Amino acid sequence: MMGGGMSTGAPSAGSGATQVGLTPTGSRFELQVATGERGQLATAWLWLAIAALLISGVFSILLVAARTPFIQGLMPGVDFFRVALVVHVDMSVLVWFAAFTLRWWSRSAWA
């Protein structure tokens, strides 16, 4: 292996090149916020993600209640624990990840 032709990724002192990702001194970073239809769509996806987490939290409380000896008899259905577990996992993982991913996708799709 020849060591002379390998690059470390850092520019040499006299090359005049700048590293990727660094901004020149004195520049400002400005975050562009989506407006109009894009902003409304991104906001709607974000609210769906938040609602999925809230529903998942409610079902986690119902999971605990379904295993509590005195409250267990008050729960509807024969096997309410399994139903609550499936809804809890679906809302917390599947719906949240899909909604949050689509929130970023709808924000940057037309940028």
C-alpha positions as CSV (number, residue, x, y, z in Angstrom):
1,M,0.0,0.0,0.0
2,M,1.4,3.4,-0.9
3,G,1.2,6.0,1.7
4,G,2.0,9.0,-0.5
5,G,-1.2,9.1,-2.5
6,M,-3.6,8.7,0.4
7,S,-5.6,11.8,1.5
8,T,-6.7,12.4,5.1
9,G,-9.6,14.5,4.0
10,A,-8.2,17.7,5.6
11,P,-7.0,20.4,3.2
12,S,-3.3,21.2,3.2
13,A,-2.2,24.5,4.6
14,G,-1.4,26.1,1.2
15,S,-4.1,24.6,-0.9
16,G,-6.8,27.3,-0.3
17,A,-9.5,24.6,-0.1
18,T,-12.2,24.8,2.7
19,Q,-13.6,21.8,4.6
20,V,-17.1,20.7,3.7
21,G,-19.7,21.7,6.4
22,L,-17.8,24.7,7.7
23,T,-19.2,28.2,7.1
24,P,-16.9,31.2,6.6
25,T,-16.4,33.6,9.6
26,G,-19.1,36.2,9.8
27,S,-21.8,34.3,7.8
28,R,-25.3,33.7,9.3
29,F,-27.3,30.5,9.2
30,E,-30.9,31.1,8.4
31,L,-33.5,28.3,8.8
32,Q,-36.3,28.6,6.2
33,V,-39.7,27.6,7.6
34,A,-42.2,26.1,5.3
35,T,-45.2,28.3,4.6
36,G,-48.5,28.0,2.8
37,E,-49.7,24.5,1.8
38,R,-46.3,22.9,2.6
39,G,-46.4,24.4,6.1
40,Q,-49.9,23.3,6.7
41,L,-49.2,19.7,5.5
42,A,-46.1,19.5,7.7
43,T,-48.0,20.8,10.7
44,A,-50.8,18.3,10.1
45,W,-48.3,15.4,10.0
46,L,-46.7,16.7,13.2
47,W,-50.0,16.8,15.0
48,L,-50.8,13.2,13.8
49,A,-47.4,12.1,15.3
50,I,-48.2,13.8,18.6
51,A,-51.7,12.3,18.7
52,A,-50.2,8.9,18.1
53,L,-47.9,9.3,21.1
54,L,-50.8,10.5,23.3
55,I,-53.0,7.6,22.3
56,S,-50.1,5.2,22.9
57,G,-49.6,6.7,26.4
58,V,-53.3,6.2,27.2
59,F,-53.1,2.6,26.1
60,S,-50.0,2.0,28.2
61,I,-52.0,3.1,31.2
62,L,-54.8,0.7,30.1
63,L,-52.2,-2.1,29.8
64,V,-51.3,-1.6,33.5
65,A,-55.0,-1.4,34.4
66,A,-55.7,-4.6,32.5
67,R,-53.2,-6.5,34.7
68,T,-54.4,-5.0,38.0
69,P,-56.4,-7.6,40.0
70,F,-59.3,-5.4,41.1
71,I,-59.6,-3.4,37.9
72,Q,-59.1,-6.4,35.5
73,G,-62.8,-7.4,35.8
74,L,-64.0,-4.0,34.7
75,M,-62.1,-4.1,31.3
76,P,-64.2,-4.8,28.2
77,G,-63.6,-7.9,26.2
78,V,-62.2,-11.3,26.9
79,D,-58.6,-10.5,26.2
80,F,-58.3,-6.7,26.6
81,F,-54.6,-6.9,27.5
82,R,-53.6,-8.2,24.1
83,V,-55.8,-5.7,22.3
84,A,-54.4,-2.8,24.3
85,L,-50.8,-4.0,23.7
86,V,-51.2,-4.2,20.0
87,V,-52.8,-0.7,19.8
88,H,-50.1,0.7,22.1
89,V,-47.2,-0.7,20.0
90,D,-48.9,0.2,16.6
91,M,-49.5,3.8,17.7
92,S,-46.1,4.3,19.3
93,V,-44.0,2.7,16.6
94,L,-45.7,2.5,13.3
95,V,-47.9,5.5,13.2
96,W,-45.5,7.8,15.0
97,F,-42.5,6.9,12.8
98,A,-44.6,7.2,9.6
99,A,-46.1,10.5,10.6
100,F,-42.9,12.0,11.7
101,T,-41.1,10.9,8.6
102,L,-43.8,12.2,6.4
103,R,-43.7,15.5,8.3
104,W,-40.0,16.0,7.2
105,W,-40.7,14.6,3.8
106,S,-43.6,17.1,3.2
107,R,-41.5,19.9,4.5
108,S,-38.6,19.3,2.1
109,A,-40.3,17.7,-0.9
110,W,-40.6,20.9,-2.8
111,A,-37.7,22.8,-1.3
